[in-house]
Amino acid sequence: MLQGDAAMFGKGSKVEQLHAADARPPAYLTVVGPEVLRTDREGLALLQRHVPEGQRFEFISPLEHGADRPLNSEFVLSLFIDPSQLDAIADKVLEARKNGHHTVLIVAIYTSQFVALGNWLDKRAIAGRLSGVRLMVGGDVDSIAAQLPQRLLRVTEENVIRMPASAEIENSVFKNFYVFSPELQSLVARVRGFARNGVTRAILMGGPGSGKTTIAYYYYLIRGLGQWVAVNLAAENVGDKAAIKSLLCGHVSGAFPGAAARNGALTTARDGVCFMDESHEIAGAVMEVLMEVLDQGQYMPYGASAKRQMECALLYATNRSWQHLQSGVNLDEFTRLGAARLEVPELNRREEDMIAVVAGALARLAAPCKDWKAPTGMSLESWKAMRACRWHGNIRGVIRVLEAAFVDTASLTGDSLIQLAEIERGIEMWEPKTHHSHQIYAAA
């Protein structure tokens, strides 16, 4: 008999069972799954193998985990439960965490449940109630058991960063940037440390679409000062030093014919954050202006007669590899930007974040469908193809592929699941393995 079988098959009245549950020591792993899984002794035994010796394991159905049952477990595995039914369990996890426990909810889904998971994550994120969660995808209990050791880890950060789609536009809609993987959780913790301990210059490195802007905005949220100002140096650099100086430092009235006074990015940010994207384009006129700013932390608006003190933090972002930057820039100039580096891991190394991205994207694509039958997820083979892809385009690449596959499925086949052929066509279109640009991107 499995350890914990008394909890699985206990007899007596409901009140007696609840009292017995209260009296039992905390469980290391509580599995909450459909009643049919209770008879899968081999599958449950595989899950229990990951419970340390002397620790308790239990399996219960969602009905057994009602409002009256206390949550007394270090890890709770939701095994293939419809995500729309997870609120009660997730709320108990939140309550336990507020009370000083480190309880973690591991949500394991079938690939057919992606849309349902996306809707649930979005709802919880908007409500500010998404914390202590980890994610898994599998086709059966055996596959979940094989992945379980990688999920039996504490969750130290919130699972979502809520960021305006356009951070400098009033009343901008918000988007969810999910933080589930240990790699991204560690990065978020490091960013928070930078913001709280006076690191005011840093460079964020990562491939295109990896989330550098959101990570920089999180730094701004933690810093809690001034304004957020973003400048895309690739788009703004026209090679004219006066124009760049005006953009960054501002200019005074009459600086050139017909000119009214203008606050530059550094003045507008005040003691907040000036975020400079595409910083591999810092050269020529841009570097000349920045060298004046960075050497002594002062700047002079174009046409002014007195310098101003720079008060904002400067964060730079690039999608180029460090090797590419070293071979293409003057290091004497580039080192003036600051030595602190923050590397955003590529999405193909962050499976849990990829699960959330796929779920959220498919849910958003399904929401407006009227005439089409929106797929609820994808086949297991499709998911395996997604996981095997390198994703040089990171989140943007994943979304483009899903859009193409979703439209083909909904408009042409009407299948309830996106099949492998549609995913492969999307990858060939948006993530070709041999594209030349893959050689220059960062692979943090």
N, C-alpha and C positions, 0 to 999 in steps of 0.2 A: 504494500500500500504506500502511495506517495506521501511524503511528509506534508501535512496540511489537508489530507483527505477528510479529516474530521470536519474541517470547515466547509469542504466541498460537498460533503454528503451528510452533514449533521442532521439529527432528528429532533423532534420536540416542537413546541409552539414557537411562533415567531418571536414572542417576547423573550422566551428562554434563549433562542438563538442570538438575539441582540445582546442580552446580558453576557452570554458566552463570548461574543465578539468583543465586548468592552473589557472582559477579563483577560483576553489573550494578549501576549506581548506583541509589540509592533512587528508587522511583516516586513521583510526586505523587499519582496515583490508580490504585488497583488495584480492578478490578471483579471480584467473585466471583459467578458466576451459573450457572444451568443450562446444560448443554452446548448446548442448542438455540439459545441466544442468541448463540453464537459466530459463527453465519452471518448475524446481523443487522448487516450492515456499516453500514447507514444509521443505525441506533440507536446503535451503538458510536461512530460518527463524531460524533453529536450530543453524546454524553458527553465525548468527547475534546476538543471545542471549548472546554471549560471548564478544560483543563489549560494552565497558562502555557507560553509558547514556551520550548523547550529542556528542559522537564520530561518525564519518562517516563510513559506510560500503558500499562496492561496489562490483559488479560482472562484469567481463569483459571476453571476449574471447581472446585467444592468438593473433588473428589478430588485435583486437582493441589495444592491447598493443604493437604497432609497434615501430619502431625506433624513430618516431617523438613524441611519447607520453611520457611526463615526469613521473618519478616514484615519487609519493608523498604519501607514505604510511608507517606506522610504521611496519606492518606485511603484507607480501604477501604470500598467500596460493596458491600454484600450485596444483590444484585438478585433479588428474588422467591424467595429460598431459603426453604424451610420453616424457621421460627424454631427448631424443635426441633433443627436441625442447626447452630446458630450457636455453640455453646459453644467449639469448638476455635478459631474465629477470634476470638471475644470474649476468650478467655483470652490469646491472643497479643497482642491490643491492650493488655490489662492489663499484661502483662509488659513490653511496649515502653514503656508510660507509667511503670512503676516504674523503668525504666532511663533515665529522663530525656527520653524522646521525647514528642512531642505527638500521637501517632497517634490518629485518630478513626475509629470504625466507624459508618458510615451504613447503617442497616437500612431497606431499601425493601421494602414488602409490597404484595400485592394486598388489596383490601377483603375478600376471602374468607378472609384469614389473620389476622383480628383476634383471634380466640380463641387461636390458636396463639401469637401475639405476646404476648398477655396472660399466658398460662401461663409463657412464657419470661422475661418481665420480672419476674414475681412470684418465680420460682425464683432468678433472679440477684440480686434485691434481698434476699431472705431470706438468701442465702449471702454477702452483702456483696461481690458481684462485678459490680456494675452501675456502670460508669464509662467515660467516653470514648465514649458512644453518642449518635447522633442518629437521628431517625426521619423516614420519608417514606411516603406512600401514593400509589399511582398505578395506572392501568389498563394501561399499556404503557411501553416504554422511552422513548418520546418524552416522555411526561408526567413521567417521572422526570428526564430530561435538562433539562426546562424548570425544574424546582424545584431542581436541583443547586446553582446558585450560592448559594442561601440556606442550604445545608447545609455548604458548604466553609468552615467556621469552626471554630476550636478550641473544645474543651469544657474550661472552666476549673474547673468544680465537679463534685462527685459527682452522679449522675443520680437519686438518691433520698434522701429524708429518711424514716427509719423512726420513726414516732411511735405511742405507745400510743393506742388508740382512746379510752381513758379515762385520761388521764395521772396522775390522782390516786388511781387504784384499783390495788391490788397485783395483780400477775399479769394485768393487762389484755392482751388481744390487741393485736398491732401492725398498723398499716396502712401502706401505701406511699404517700407523696406524691412524685410524679415531677417531676423538674426537668430538662427537656430543652431548652426554648426559651431562646434567648439573653436574652430579657427576664427570665425567672425566674432564670436563671443570674446575671445582673447583680444582681438583688435579693438573692439569697442571699449573694453576695460582699459587698454593702453591709451586710447584717445581721451578718455575721461581723465586719466592721470595727467596727460599733457595739459589739458584745459585747467585743471585744478592746481597745478604746480608750476605755473608761470612759463611754460614752453610756448613761446609766441611766434616761432618760425618753424615750419616743418614742411616736408615734401611728401605728398601721397603718391604712391606708385601702384600701378595696376593696369591691366588691360582695359580697352575701351568697353564701357558698359558694365564694369565690375562694381560700381557704387562709390567711386571716389568723392563725388559731389555730396552725396548723402552723409558719408563719414565726416566730411569737412563741416557740414551743417550740424551734425551731432556735436562736434567740438564747439561750435558757436552756441548751441543750446546749453551745454554744460558751462561754458564761460559765462553766459548770462549777462553780457554787457553789450552796449552799443547796437550797431546795425550790421546786418549781413549784406555784403556787396560782392558780387561775382563778376569777374572780368575774363572773357575768353581771349587770351593773347593772340591766338592764331587768327581769330576773326578781326581783332582790332588793330593788329600791327600793319600799318600801311607804309612803314619806313620813314615817316615824317616825325622827327623828334618833338616838334612843337605840338603836334596832335596827340602823341603819346603822353607828353608831359601834361597837357590839358586834361586828358582822360584820367590819369592817375593822381596828379597833383592839383588840378584845377587851374583856373586863370582869373586874373582880376579884370575889372571893367576897363575897356580900352586897350587890352593887351594886344589886340589887332583890330583893324578897322571894323566898327560896328559891333564889337564884342561886349556883351554884358558879362558880369561876374558869374563864374561857374565853380561849384564845389567839385573837386575830383573824387575819385573812389576812396582815397585815403582819408579825406576829410569827412565824406559821407558816412564811412564806417565808424568814425569816432573811435571809441575804445572797443569796438566789436571785432569783426573779422572781415578782412579783404581776401577773397578767395580768387586765386589766379589759375585758371584752367589752361590746359595745353601749354604748360610751362617750358616744354622743349623748344617752344618758339621764342624763348627769351634770348634775343640776340640783337645786334645792331642798336637801333634807336631805343628799343625797350630796355636793353641792358644798360645803356648809357644813363637813362633816367633812373633805373632801379639802383645802380651803383651809387648815385648821389643820395638816394633815400636810405640805403642799407648801411652805408659806411658809418653814419653817425645817428641814424634814427631820426633824421630831419628831412624836410623837403621844402622846396620853394615853388609856390604856384607860378605859372607862366606869367611873366610881366610884373610880378610882385617885387618888393624891395626888402622883404624880411622873410626869414624861414619860419616854418612851423614845426612843432614837435610831432612826430608820428606816435600815435597812441594805440593804433589797432594791431591785432595779430595778423600775420601774413601766412597764409597756407597756399602752397603750390601743388598742382597736380599734373601728372604726365602719364601717358600710356606707353611710353617708350621704356625699354629695358635700361638698366644702369650701364650696361656695356655700350649700348647705342649712344647714350648721353655722353659717356666719357670719350667716345671716338668723334663726337660731333660738336663739342662745345669747348670753350676755353675754361679749364677747371679753375684757374685763378679768379675768373669772374663768377663761375657757377657756385663756388663754395661760399660766396657772400650771401647766398639765399638762406643758409642755415643748414646745420648738419643733421638734424633730427629727421629720420625717415619712418614713414608708416606704410607698410606694404599690404595692399588689399588682396587676399588670396583669390586665385581664379575660381570661377564658379564650378568647374569640373572637379575641384577638390573639396567642394562643400555640398555634399549630397543633400543634407537636410534643407539647406537654403534653396537648392534646386527644386526639391519637392514643393516647397512653398511657392516658388516662382511659377512653376507649372500649374499648380492648383489655382493660384490667383488669376493667372492669365486665362485659363480655360473657363473659370467662373465668369470673368468679365466678358469673354466672347459669347458665352451662352446666354447671358442676361437679356440682351435685346432681341433675341431670336423670336420671330412671330410665325412665319411660314415654314421655316426650316426646323427640323428635329435636331436639336443641339445634342452632340455626344456628351455623355456623362464622364468620360475619361478616355483612356487609351488601353490598347492591349498590352499584355505583359511584355511581348516582344518589342513593341514600340517604346516602352519605357527603358528596356535594356539598350536599345539603340540610342536613346537620348543620353543615357549614362555613359555610353562608350564614346560619345562625340567629344572632341577637344574643347569646343566652345570658345574660340578666340574672340568672338563677339560678346561673350558672357551673357548677362541678362538680356541685352538687346537682341543678341543672336537667338536665344531661346524663344523669345516672344515672336520674332519674325517667323521662325520655323513653325511654331504652334499656330500662328495666324494662318499661314498657308495650308497647313494640314487640317485645321478646323474648317476652313472655308471649303476645301475640297471634299471633306467628309460630309458636312452638313448640306452642301448644295448638289453634290453628285451621287454619293452612295447612300446617304441617309442612315448609315450604321450608328449604333448606339455607342460604339467605341472607335477611336481613331486607330486605324490599322498601320502596320509597319510600312506599307508602300507609301502612304501619305507622309509619314515622318521622313522616310528616306528621300522623297522628292523635295521636301522642305529643306533638309540638310544640304542636298546637292545645290539648291538655289542660294541659300543664305550662309552656309558654313562649309564651303568646299575646302577639302583638306590641303590643297596645294596652292591656295591663294598667296601671292607674294607678300602681302602686308603682314602675314603671320610672323615673318622673320624679324620685324622691328618692334613688335609689341612686348610689353613687360610680361613676364611670367612669374609673378610673385609667389 
